[in-house]
Amino acid sequence: MNEKKGSSLEVRAFYQKAKDSLKIRPASGKIGFSKKADLFFSQKGYQPFQIWGKKEIQAFKQLSLREKREFLEKRLKDKTFCLILADGITPYPKIEEEAKKRRLALFYSKLSQKICQEKVKKIFLLRYADQITISGGLVQISGLGVLIVGDSGIGKSESALELVSRGYRFVCDDAVCIKRKNSRGLIGEPPLITRYFMEIRGLGIINIKEIFGPKSIAKQSKIDLVINLKKKRRGKEENRLGLKFPEDYEILGVKIPQINIPVAPGRNIATLIEVACKVFLLKENGYHAPHELVKKLNRTLSLR
């Protein structure tokens, strides 16, 4: 995956935006606050943030003085935007000293390393970058650009394949390159190398254009709706009436309506996705079946 550059961001702005969410405090006042960097996304994650946890610190403590210098030299390069010590790590003088020498902003957070990484990615990468590549599939259904997301192996590709076999248009599978069109819209397209291709377990790599023809393909699509496939959990009560949609799915600072579909043996996910799109379109046009049912129930009860 190629690196996707985003907007230039100043550490001072980062701190103001993230101090409450990440529960961070600066180690050395405003040292490094004027530093700027371009945020970008790669296979290794969002760069050039450094977020260390207990594992890194424990490994660091075992090193000799020379090895510690080499470790810091290798990890804290000139392009490093800032360093966050997570997992509630107590002040560590050697690292603070190195950060001061490099004029690098150092922060401490009580949150876990994993949560810090997730929050940084969500708050900054998804809002400040101009484009991003995420895991998922994109299909055009009834005029809607539908982004299908969910855990690996949950059936995203198989569902997309069945939808294409029903006459809907395929954009991409597995990876979706998403660009911000404006403050309200997103455009999705396939990585050039995987255009037309889909991976199906048991079949391997297949070419949708060769199997279903050129009309089954769309080179790109706006993204109107996110379908989030979630493994059905035993004992968890699902939204039975559908009176409310779940929270919007946010990508690059743009909020997209989301529908969660529980996945379980015996459920035809492609059909559920197809119907979910029709439900969404009806709702956009002012018709909402659960509300109609509630009105009927209220009328019936008022007559008693």
Buried (B, 14 or more C-beta within 10 A) or exposed (E): EEEBBBEEBBBBBBBEBBBEBBBBEBBBEEBBBEBEBBBBBEEEEBBBBBBBBBEBBEEBEEEEEEEBEEBBEEBBEEEBBBBBBBBEBEEBEEBBEBBBEBEBBBBBBBBBBEBBBEBBBEBBBBBBBEBBBBEBBBBBBEEBBBBBBBEEEBBBBBBBBBBBBEEBBBBBBBBBBBBBEEEEBBBBBBBEEBBBBBEEEEEEEBEBBEBBEEEBBBEBBBBBBBBBBBEEEEEEEEEEEBEEBEEEBBBBEBEBBBBBBBBEEEEEBBEBBBEBBEBBBEBEEEEBEBBEEEEEEEEEEEEE
